[in-house]
């Protein structure tokens, strides 16, 4: 284990020449990954229900999200940030079928698989 000039402890990452920081102070990076581990609320898969209107989403995907809702005011309900991201990704490529499938599942792993 080494100590850098910034005060962050590091250990070498196996198979790379890169250091792997560990928490050591207020300026240290915060690592999070799985929705059931510490700091899980920052994970894309963390359960967090929210809505986004189609009119707000259209600029993100580069075109109207739903031609059946020309005003775009109908909200879409999401169960986590991963679902929102995969829905937008499918929308960017005009893939309405995958958008439907992404909304139909509440499992973030499956949502990611659908748009990987």
C-alpha angles and dihedrals in degrees: 000000000000135000116222127210089258091059095249115136114226137188124195115262110235113253095013140076090231125109119235111221122220124198112277109147148344093294094050120110119259116228124204132160119149126055092231099052133081114298088017092149088078093056120104088229096054110121106254120151116213141146133229124188118234090238089058091047098048095078089052094056095036099241141045109301097215125023089194089063102046093172090053096211097123108107123228117218119223130191097204142356091262091060091050092048095048091045090053092045091054090046092052088060094043090247102151093166093058090045088056092048093047090053092046095061128063093194110102092203090056091045090055092046091054092058102029 
